[in-house]
Amino acid sequence: MVEQQEPVRNTHDCGELQNSGMDVTEVVGCWYGLGAPSDMDDDADGIPRETVYGEC
């Protein structure tokens, strides 16, 4: 049996990523994988997802 890989997440919507079950670490990894897009870092402090997941 061949294991299917999870589809690549290419959305920049952290709320959508959270709703899909991704935790903070996964979202940060996704952000880096997408090239650290600025629209995932609303306050431009170099830390994505704060408006959805809160500050760590």
PQR file of N, CA, C, O and H, with PARSE charges and radii, in Angstrom:
ATOM      1  N   MET A   1       0.842  -1.176   0.000 -0.4000 1.5000
ATOM      2  CA  MET A   1       0.000   0.000   0.000 -0.0000 2.0000
ATOM      3  C   MET A   1       0.894   1.248   0.000  0.5500 1.7000
ATOM      4  O   MET A   1       1.865   1.309   0.754 -0.5500 1.4000
ATOM      5  N   VAL A   2       0.581   2.216  -0.819 -0.4000 1.5000
ATOM      6  CA  VAL A   2       1.328   3.458  -0.909 -0.0000 2.0000
ATOM      7  C   VAL A   2       0.657   4.501  -0.033  0.5500 1.7000
ATOM      8  O   VAL A   2      -0.540   4.764  -0.150 -0.5500 1.4000
ATOM      9  H   VAL A   2      -0.208   2.165  -1.431  0.4000 1.0000
ATOM     10  N   GLU A   3       1.457   5.087   0.847 -0.4000 1.5000
ATOM     11  CA  GLU A   3       0.916   6.128   1.731 -0.0000 2.0000
ATOM     12  C   GLU A   3       0.796   7.432   0.968  0.5500 1.7000
ATOM     13  O   GLU A   3       1.744   7.865   0.312 -0.5500 1.4000
ATOM     14  H   GLU A   3       2.429   4.873   0.942  0.4000 1.0000
ATOM     15  N   GLN A   4      -0.368   8.057   1.052 -0.4000 1.5000
ATOM     16  CA  GLN A   4      -0.573   9.337   0.376 -0.0000 2.0000
ATOM     17  C   GLN A   4       0.012  10.451   1.230  0.5500 1.7000
ATOM     18  O   GLN A   4      -0.111  10.456   2.455 -0.5500 1.4000
ATOM     19  H   GLN A   4      -1.138   7.705   1.584  0.4000 1.0000
ATOM     20  N   GLN A   5       0.651  11.394   0.549 -0.4000 1.5000
ATOM     21  CA  GLN A   5       1.177  12.546   1.253 -0.0000 2.0000
ATOM     22  C   GLN A   5       0.089  13.590   1.405  0.5500 1.7000
ATOM     23  O   GLN A   5      -0.824  13.691   0.585 -0.5500 1.4000
ATOM     24  H   GLN A   5       0.751  11.390  -0.446  0.4000 1.0000
ATOM     25  N   GLU A   6       0.206  14.361   2.470 -0.4000 1.5000
ATOM     26  CA  GLU A   6      -0.729  15.458   2.702 -0.0000 2.0000
ATOM     27  C   GLU A   6      -0.514  16.511   1.619  0.5500 1.7000
ATOM     28  O   GLU A   6       0.624  16.780   1.235 -0.5500 1.4000
ATOM     29  H   GLU A   6       0.948  14.279   3.136  0.4000 1.0000
ATOM     30  N   PRO A   7      -1.593  17.105   1.128 -0.5600 1.5000
ATOM     31  CA  PRO A   7      -1.427  18.139   0.094  0.2800 2.0000
ATOM     32  C   PRO A   7      -0.623  19.326   0.607  0.5500 1.7000
ATOM     33  O   PRO A   7      -0.687  19.673   1.787 -0.5500 1.4000
ATOM     34  N   VAL A   8       0.121  19.932  -0.277 -0.4000 1.5000
ATOM     35  CA  VAL A   8       0.911  21.108   0.079 -0.0000 2.0000
ATOM     36  C   VAL A   8      -0.030  22.253   0.397  0.5500 1.7000
ATOM     37  O   VAL A   8      -0.965  22.534  -0.352 -0.5500 1.4000
ATOM     38  H   VAL A   8       0.174  19.651  -1.235  0.4000 1.0000
ATOM     39  N   ARG A   9       0.227  22.906   1.512 -0.4000 1.5000
ATOM     40  CA  ARG A   9      -0.606  24.056   1.894 -0.0000 2.0000
ATOM     41  C   ARG A   9       0.023  25.295   1.284  0.5500 1.7000
ATOM     42  O   ARG A   9       1.185  25.612   1.537 -0.5500 1.4000
ATOM     43  H   ARG A   9       0.987  22.678   2.121  0.4000 1.0000
ATOM     44  N   ASN A  10      -0.758  25.983   0.482 -0.4000 1.5000
ATOM     45  CA  ASN A  10      -0.218  27.185  -0.154 -0.0000 2.0000
ATOM     46  C   ASN A  10      -1.069  28.416   0.117  0.5500 1.7000
ATOM     47  O   ASN A  10      -0.931  29.431  -0.566 -0.5500 1.4000
ATOM     48  H   ASN A  10      -1.702  25.726   0.276  0.4000 1.0000
ATOM     49  N   THR A  11      -1.933  28.333   1.094 -0.4000 1.5000
ATOM     50  CA  THR A  11      -2.736  29.489   1.464 -0.0000 2.0000
ATOM     51  C   THR A  11      -1.928  30.405   2.378  0.5500 1.7000
ATOM     52  O   THR A  11      -1.042  29.948   3.099 -0.5500 1.4000
ATOM     53  H   THR A  11      -2.045  27.508   1.649  0.4000 1.0000
ATOM     54  N   HIS A  12      -2.224  31.648   2.344 -0.4000 1.5000
ATOM     55  CA  HIS A  12      -1.594  32.616   3.248 -0.0000 2.0000
ATOM     56  C   HIS A  12      -2.540  32.977   4.382  0.5500 1.7000
ATOM     57  O   HIS A  12      -2.232  33.880   5.161 -0.5500 1.4000
ATOM     58  H   HIS A  12      -2.944  32.020   1.758  0.4000 1.0000
ATOM     59  N   ASP A  13      -3.661  32.316   4.502 -0.4000 1.5000
ATOM     60  CA  ASP A  13      -4.672  32.618   5.506 -0.0000 2.0000
ATOM     61  C   ASP A  13      -4.433  31.760   6.749  0.5500 1.7000
ATOM     62  O   ASP A  13      -4.740  30.567   6.758 -0.5500 1.4000
ATOM     63  H   ASP A  13      -3.911  31.583   3.869  0.4000 1.0000
ATOM     64  N   CYS A  14      -3.883  32.377   7.799 -0.4000 1.5000
ATOM     65  CA  CYS A  14      -3.561  31.632   9.014 -0.0000 2.0000
ATOM     66  C   CYS A  14      -4.811  31.053   9.676  0.5500 1.7000
ATOM     67  O   CYS A  14      -4.744  29.990  10.292 -0.5500 1.4000
ATOM     68  H   CYS A  14      -3.634  33.346   7.792  0.4000 1.0000
ATOM     69  N   GLY A  15      -5.938  31.730   9.557 -0.4000 1.5000
ATOM     70  CA  GLY A  15      -7.192  31.203  10.095 -0.0000 2.0000
ATOM     71  C   GLY A  15      -7.579  29.912   9.398  0.5500 1.7000
ATOM     72  O   GLY A  15      -8.046  28.972  10.040 -0.5500 1.4000
ATOM     73  H   GLY A  15      -5.993  32.594   9.056  0.4000 1.0000
ATOM     74  N   GLU A  16      -7.392  29.864   8.114 -0.4000 1.5000
ATOM     75  CA  GLU A  16      -7.685  28.648   7.347 -0.0000 2.0000
ATOM     76  C   GLU A  16      -6.738  27.522   7.754  0.5500 1.7000
ATOM     77  O   GLU A  16      -7.150  26.368   7.877 -0.5500 1.4000
ATOM     78  H   GLU A  16      -7.013  30.628   7.592  0.4000 1.0000
ATOM     79  N   LEU A  17      -5.465  27.867   7.962 -0.4000 1.5000
ATOM     80  CA  LEU A  17      -4.495  26.866   8.400 -0.0000 2.0000
ATOM     81  C   LEU A  17      -4.850  26.339   9.788  0.5500 1.7000
ATOM     82  O   LEU A  17      -4.753  25.139  10.042 -0.5500 1.4000
ATOM     83  H   LEU A  17      -5.131  28.804   7.863  0.4000 1.0000
ATOM     84  N   GLN A  18      -5.257  27.228  10.676 -0.4000 1.5000
ATOM     85  CA  GLN A  18      -5.661  26.810  12.014 -0.0000 2.0000
ATOM     86  C   GLN A  18      -6.879  25.893  11.946  0.5500 1.7000
ATOM     87  O   GLN A  18      -6.929  24.870  12.629 -0.5500 1.4000
ATOM     88  H   GLN A  18      -5.336  28.203  10.470  0.4000 1.0000
ATOM     89  N   ASN A  19      -7.854  26.257  11.125 -0.4000 1.5000
ATOM     90  CA  ASN A  19      -9.056  25.437  10.981 -0.0000 2.0000
ATOM     91  C   ASN A  19      -8.765  24.067  10.392  0.5500 1.7000
ATOM     92  O   ASN A  19      -9.523  23.122  10.610 -0.5500 1.4000
ATOM     93  H   ASN A  19      -7.813  27.088  10.570  0.4000 1.0000
ATOM     94  N   SER A  20      -7.666  23.956   9.644 -0.4000 1.5000
ATOM     95  CA  SER A  20      -7.304  22.664   9.067 -0.0000 2.0000
ATOM     96  C   SER A  20      -6.600  21.771  10.085  0.5500 1.7000
ATOM     97  O   SER A  20      -6.304  20.610   9.803 -0.5500 1.4000
ATOM     98  H   SER A  20      -7.051  24.724   9.467  0.4000 1.0000
ATOM     99  N   GLY A  21      -6.334  22.324  11.274 -0.4000 1.5000
ATOM    100  CA  GLY A  21      -5.741  21.533  12.342 -0.0000 2.0000
ATOM    101  C   GLY A  21      -4.259  21.758  12.546  0.5500 1.7000
ATOM    102  O   GLY A  21      -3.641  21.070  13.359 -0.5500 1.4000
ATOM    103  H   GLY A  21      -6.575  23.267  11.503  0.4000 1.0000
ATOM    104  N   MET A  22      -3.673  22.702  11.830 -0.4000 1.5000
ATOM    105  CA  MET A  22      -2.247  22.970  11.983 -0.0000 2.0000
ATOM    106  C   MET A  22      -1.979  23.697  13.292  0.5500 1.7000
ATOM    107  O   MET A  22      -2.716  24.606  13.676 -0.5500 1.4000
ATOM    108  H   MET A  22      -4.175  23.260  11.169  0.4000 1.0000
ATOM    109  N   ASP A  23      -0.909  23.283  13.972 -0.4000 1.5000
ATOM    110  CA  ASP A  23      -0.533  23.993  15.186 -0.0000 2.0000
ATOM    111  C   ASP A  23       0.435  25.125  14.830  0.5500 1.7000
ATOM    112  O   ASP A  23       0.799  25.292  13.666 -0.5500 1.4000
ATOM    113  H   ASP A  23      -0.310  22.545  13.659  0.4000 1.0000
ATOM    114  N   VAL A  24       0.844  25.892  15.826 -0.4000 1.5000
ATOM    115  CA  VAL A  24       1.689  27.069  15.615 -0.0000 2.0000
ATOM    116  C   VAL A  24       2.989  26.692  14.901  0.5500 1.7000
ATOM    117  O   VAL A  24       3.390  27.368  13.953 -0.5500 1.4000
ATOM    118  H   VAL A  24       0.547  25.757  16.772  0.4000 1.0000
ATOM    119  N   THR A  25       3.635  25.643  15.338 -0.4000 1.5000
ATOM    120  CA  THR A  25       4.901  25.221  14.746 -0.0000 2.0000
ATOM    121  C   THR A  25       4.732  24.892  13.270  0.5500 1.7000
ATOM    122  O   THR A  25       5.571  25.263  12.449 -0.5500 1.4000
ATOM    123  H   THR A  25       3.309  25.094  16.108  0.4000 1.0000
ATOM    124  N   GLU A  26       3.656  24.202  12.932 -0.4000 1.5000
ATOM    125  CA  GLU A  26       3.396  23.855  11.532 -0.0000 2.0000
ATOM    126  C   GLU A  26       3.129  25.096  10.687  0.5500 1.7000
ATOM    127  O   GLU A  26       3.585  25.183   9.547 -0.5500 1.4000
ATOM    128  H   GLU A  26       2.975  23.901  13.599  0.4000 1.0000
ATOM    129  N   VAL A  27       2.401  26.044  11.235 -0.4000 1.5000
ATOM    130  CA  VAL A  27       2.104  27.272  10.499 -0.0000 2.0000
ATOM    131  C   VAL A  27       3.373  28.084  10.256  0.5500 1.7000
ATOM    132  O   VAL A  27       3.558  28.630   9.169 -0.5500 1.4000
ATOM    133  H   VAL A  27       2.031  25.974  12.161  0.4000 1.0000
ATOM    134  N   VAL A  28       4.243  28.169  11.249 -0.4000 1.5000
ATOM    135  CA  VAL A  28       5.508  28.883  11.064 -0.0000 2.0000
ATOM    136  C   VAL A  28       6.336  28.179   9.988  0.5500 1.7000
ATOM    137  O   VAL A  28       6.945  28.839   9.147 -0.5500 1.4000
ATOM    138  H   VAL A  28       4.094  27.726  12.133  0.4000 1.0000
ATOM    139  N   GLY A  29       6.361  26.849  10.009 -0.4000 1.5000
ATOM    140  CA  GLY A  29       7.059  26.095   8.972 -0.0000 2.0000
ATOM    141  C   GLY A  29       6.472  26.342   7.604  0.5500 1.7000
ATOM    142  O   GLY A  29       7.203  26.467   6.621 -0.5500 1.4000
ATOM    143  H   GLY A  29       5.866  26.313  10.693  0.4000 1.0000
ATOM    144  N   CYS A  30       5.158  26.412   7.536 -0.4000 1.5000
ATOM    145  CA  CYS A  30       4.469  26.719   6.277 -0.0000 2.0000
ATOM    146  C   CYS A  30       4.851  28.112   5.803  0.5500 1.7000
ATOM    147  O   CYS A  30       5.117  28.316   4.619 -0.5500 1.4000
ATOM    148  H   CYS A  30       4.565  26.310   8.334  0.4000 1.0000
ATOM    149  N   TRP A  31       4.878  29.066   6.718 -0.4000 1.5000
ATOM    150  CA  TRP A  31       5.244  30.451   6.396 -0.0000 2.0000
ATOM    151  C   TRP A  31       6.633  30.513   5.775  0.5500 1.7000
ATOM    152  O   TRP A  31       6.831  31.149   4.740 -0.5500 1.4000
ATOM    153  H   TRP A  31       4.662  28.900   7.680  0.4000 1.0000
ATOM    154  N   TYR A  32       7.598  29.843   6.418 -0.4000 1.5000
ATOM    155  CA  TYR A  32       8.959  29.806   5.867 -0.0000 2.0000
ATOM    156  C   TYR A  32       8.968  29.113   4.506  0.5500 1.7000
ATOM    157  O   TYR A  32       9.642  29.563   3.579 -0.5500 1.4000
ATOM    158  H   TYR A  32       7.436  29.327   7.259  0.4000 1.0000
ATOM    159  N   GLY A  33       8.220  28.020   4.390 -0.4000 1.5000
ATOM    160  CA  GLY A  33       8.159  27.280   3.136 -0.0000 2.0000
ATOM    161  C   GLY A  33       7.580  28.094   1.990  0.5500 1.7000
ATOM    162  O   GLY A  33       7.906  27.860   0.827 -0.5500 1.4000
ATOM    163  H   GLY A  33       7.673  27.654   5.143  0.4000 1.0000
ATOM    164  N   LEU A  34       6.728  29.040   2.318 -0.4000 1.5000
ATOM    165  CA  LEU A  34       6.126  29.916   1.307 -0.0000 2.0000
ATOM    166  C   LEU A  34       6.994  31.142   1.029  0.5500 1.7000
ATOM    167  O   LEU A  34       6.614  32.005   0.238 -0.5500 1.4000
ATOM    168  H   LEU A  34       6.463  29.230   3.263  0.4000 1.0000
ATOM    169  N   GLY A  35       8.151  31.220   1.674 -0.4000 1.5000
ATOM    170  CA  GLY A  35       9.040  32.366   1.459 -0.0000 2.0000
ATOM    171  C   GLY A  35       8.779  33.517   2.400  0.5500 1.7000
ATOM    172  O   GLY A  35       9.127  34.656   2.087 -0.5500 1.4000
ATOM    173  H   GLY A  35       8.459  30.519   2.317  0.4000 1.0000
ATOM    174  N   ALA A  36       8.171  33.251   3.554 -0.4000 1.5000
ATOM    175  CA  ALA A  36       7.863  34.261   4.573 -0.0000 2.0000
ATOM    176  C   ALA A  36       7.064  35.438   4.012  0.5500 1.7000
ATOM    177  O   ALA A  36       7.498  36.585   4.119 -0.5500 1.4000
ATOM    178  H   ALA A  36       7.888  32.326   3.808  0.4000 1.0000
ATOM    179  N   PRO A  37       5.890  35.161   3.410 -0.5600 1.5000
ATOM    180  CA  PRO A  37       5.099  36.251   2.833  0.2800 2.0000
ATOM    181  C   PRO A  37       4.630  37.250   3.893  0.5500 1.7000
ATOM    182  O   PRO A  37       4.204  36.873   4.984 -0.5500 1.4000
ATOM    183  N   SER A  38       4.720  38.505   3.545 -0.4000 1.5000
ATOM    184  CA  SER A  38       4.384  39.568   4.498 -0.0000 2.0000
ATOM    185  C   SER A  38       2.911  39.579   4.879  0.5500 1.7000
ATOM    186  O   SER A  38       2.563  40.065   5.956 -0.5500 1.4000
ATOM    187  H   SER A  38       5.066  38.811   2.658  0.4000 1.0000
ATOM    188  N   ASP A  39       2.041  39.058   4.027 -0.4000 1.5000
ATOM    189  CA  ASP A  39       0.612  39.079   4.371 -0.0000 2.0000
ATOM    190  C   ASP A  39       0.248  38.062   5.453  0.5500 1.7000
ATOM    191  O   ASP A  39      -0.901  38.021   5.893 -0.5500 1.4000
ATOM    192  H   ASP A  39       2.323  38.663   3.153  0.4000 1.0000
ATOM    193  N   MET A  40       1.200  37.247   5.885 -0.4000 1.5000
ATOM    194  CA  MET A  40       0.962  36.339   7.005 -0.0000 2.0000
ATOM    195  C   MET A  40       1.547  36.918   8.296  0.5500 1.7000
ATOM    196  O   MET A  40       1.480  36.280   9.347 -0.5500 1.4000
ATOM    197  H   MET A  40       2.133  37.281   5.528  0.4000 1.0000
ATOM    198  N   ASP A  41       2.113  38.112   8.223 -0.4000 1.5000
ATOM    199  CA  ASP A  41       2.721  38.794   9.364 -0.0000 2.0000
ATOM    200  C   ASP A  41       2.133  40.199   9.426  0.5500 1.7000
ATOM    201  O   ASP A  41       2.764  41.168   9.003 -0.5500 1.4000
ATOM    202  H   ASP A  41       2.167  38.631   7.369  0.4000 1.0000
ATOM    203  N   ASP A  42       0.926  40.296   9.954 -0.4000 1.5000
ATOM    204  CA  ASP A  42       0.174  41.551   9.914 -0.0000 2.0000
ATOM    205  C   ASP A  42       0.878  42.742  10.550  0.5500 1.7000
ATOM    206  O   ASP A  42       0.698  43.872  10.095 -0.5500 1.4000
ATOM    207  H   ASP A  42       0.414  39.508  10.298  0.4000 1.0000
ATOM    208  N   ASP A  43       1.676  42.518  11.592 -0.4000 1.5000
ATOM    209  CA  ASP A  43       2.342  43.651  12.234 -0.0000 2.0000
ATOM    210  C   ASP A  43       3.805  43.795  11.803  0.5500 1.7000
ATOM    211  O   ASP A  43       4.545  44.596  12.375 -0.5500 1.4000
ATOM    212  H   ASP A  43       1.823  41.601  11.962  0.4000 1.0000
ATOM    213  N   ALA A  44       4.215  43.030  10.809 -0.4000 1.5000
ATOM    214  CA  ALA A  44       5.545  43.129  10.194 -0.0000 2.0000
ATOM    215  C   ALA A  44       6.696  43.040  11.195  0.5500 1.7000
ATOM    216  O   ALA A  44       7.698  43.744  11.070 -0.5500 1.4000
ATOM    217  H   ALA A  44       3.614  42.380  10.345  0.4000 1.0000
ATOM    218  N   ASP A  45       6.539  42.160  12.194 -0.4000 1.5000
ATOM    219  CA  ASP A  45       7.607  42.001  13.177 -0.0000 2.0000
ATOM    220  C   ASP A  45       8.432  40.735  12.954  0.5500 1.7000
ATOM    221  O   ASP A  45       9.272  40.385  13.782 -0.5500 1.4000
ATOM    222  H   ASP A  45       5.725  41.588  12.296  0.4000 1.0000
ATOM    223  N   GLY A  46       8.192  40.051  11.835 -0.4000 1.5000
ATOM    224  CA  GLY A  46       8.942  38.843  11.521 -0.0000 2.0000
ATOM    225  C   GLY A  46       8.404  37.590  12.180  0.5500 1.7000
ATOM    226  O   GLY A  46       9.049  36.542  12.146 -0.5500 1.4000
ATOM    227  H   GLY A  46       7.510  40.336  11.162  0.4000 1.0000
ATOM    228  N   ILE A  47       7.233  37.690  12.776 -0.4000 1.5000
ATOM    229  CA  ILE A  47       6.594  36.537  13.417 -0.0000 2.0000
ATOM    230  C   ILE A  47       5.191  36.411  12.831  0.5500 1.7000
ATOM    231  O   ILE A  47       4.350  37.280  13.061 -0.5500 1.4000
ATOM    232  H   ILE A  47       6.710  38.541  12.803  0.4000 1.0000
ATOM    233  N   PRO A  48       4.922  35.338  12.076 -0.5600 1.5000
ATOM    234  CA  PRO A  48       3.613  35.178  11.473  0.2800 2.0000
ATOM    235  C   PRO A  48       2.569  34.672  12.469  0.5500 1.7000
ATOM    236  O   PRO A  48       2.916  34.237  13.567 -0.5500 1.4000
ATOM    237  N   ARG A  49       1.323  34.728  12.094 -0.4000 1.5000
ATOM    238  CA  ARG A  49       0.182  34.080  12.735 -0.0000 2.0000
ATOM    239  C   ARG A  49      -0.288  34.664  14.048  0.5500 1.7000
ATOM    240  O   ARG A  49      -1.182  34.084  14.664 -0.5500 1.4000
ATOM    241  H   ARG A  49       1.042  35.081  11.202  0.4000 1.0000
ATOM    242  N   GLU A  50       0.249  35.761  14.512 -0.4000 1.5000
ATOM    243  CA  GLU A  50      -0.110  36.284  15.832 -0.0000 2.0000
ATOM    244  C   GLU A  50      -1.571  36.683  15.949  0.5500 1.7000
ATOM    245  O   GLU A  50      -2.162  36.548  17.020 -0.5500 1.4000
ATOM    246  H   GLU A  50       0.975  36.232  14.012  0.4000 1.0000
ATOM    247  N   THR A  51      -2.161  37.169  14.872 -0.4000 1.5000
ATOM    248  CA  THR A  51      -3.556  37.602  14.955 -0.0000 2.0000
ATOM    249  C   THR A  51      -4.503  36.421  15.075  0.5500 1.7000
ATOM    250  O   THR A  51      -5.647  36.593  15.497 -0.5500 1.4000
ATOM    251  H   THR A  51      -1.681  37.279  14.002  0.4000 1.0000
ATOM    252  N   VAL A  52      -4.052  35.225  14.713 -0.4000 1.5000
ATOM    253  CA  VAL A  52      -4.890  34.035  14.807 -0.0000 2.0000
ATOM    254  C   VAL A  52      -4.517  33.194  16.018  0.5500 1.7000
ATOM    255  O   VAL A  52      -5.392  32.796  16.787 -0.5500 1.4000
ATOM    256  H   VAL A  52      -3.123  35.086  14.370  0.4000 1.0000
ATOM    257  N   TYR A  53      -3.230  32.920  16.196 -0.4000 1.5000
ATOM    258  CA  TYR A  53      -2.770  32.029  17.256 -0.0000 2.0000
ATOM    259  C   TYR A  53      -2.359  32.758  18.528  0.5500 1.7000
ATOM    260  O   TYR A  53      -2.192  32.125  19.570 -0.5500 1.4000
ATOM    261  H   TYR A  53      -2.519  33.244  15.571  0.4000 1.0000
ATOM    262  N   GLY A  54      -2.193  34.071  18.462 -0.4000 1.5000
ATOM    263  CA  GLY A  54      -1.730  34.837  19.615 -0.0000 2.0000
ATOM    264  C   GLY A  54      -0.219  34.845  19.667  0.5500 1.7000
ATOM    265  O   GLY A  54       0.443  34.124  18.921 -0.5500 1.4000
ATOM    266  H   GLY A  54      -2.329  34.585  17.615  0.4000 1.0000
ATOM    267  N   GLU A  55       0.317  35.655  20.539 -0.4000 1.5000
ATOM    268  CA  GLU A  55       1.764  35.746  20.691 -0.0000 2.0000
ATOM    269  C   GLU A  55       2.260  34.642  21.593  0.5500 1.7000
ATOM    270  O   GLU A  55       1.591  34.252  22.550 -0.5500 1.4000
ATOM    271  H   GLU A  55      -0.221  36.241  21.145  0.4000 1.0000
ATOM    272  N   CYS A  56       3.444  34.142  21.277 -0.4000 1.5000
ATOM    273  CA  CYS A  56       4.047  33.069  22.083 -0.0000 2.0000
ATOM    274  C   CYS A  56       5.034  33.643  23.053  0.5500 1.7000
ATOM    275  O   CYS A  56       5.648  32.902  23.821 -0.5500 1.4000
ATOM    276  H   CYS A  56       3.988  34.459  20.499  0.4000 1.0000
TER
END
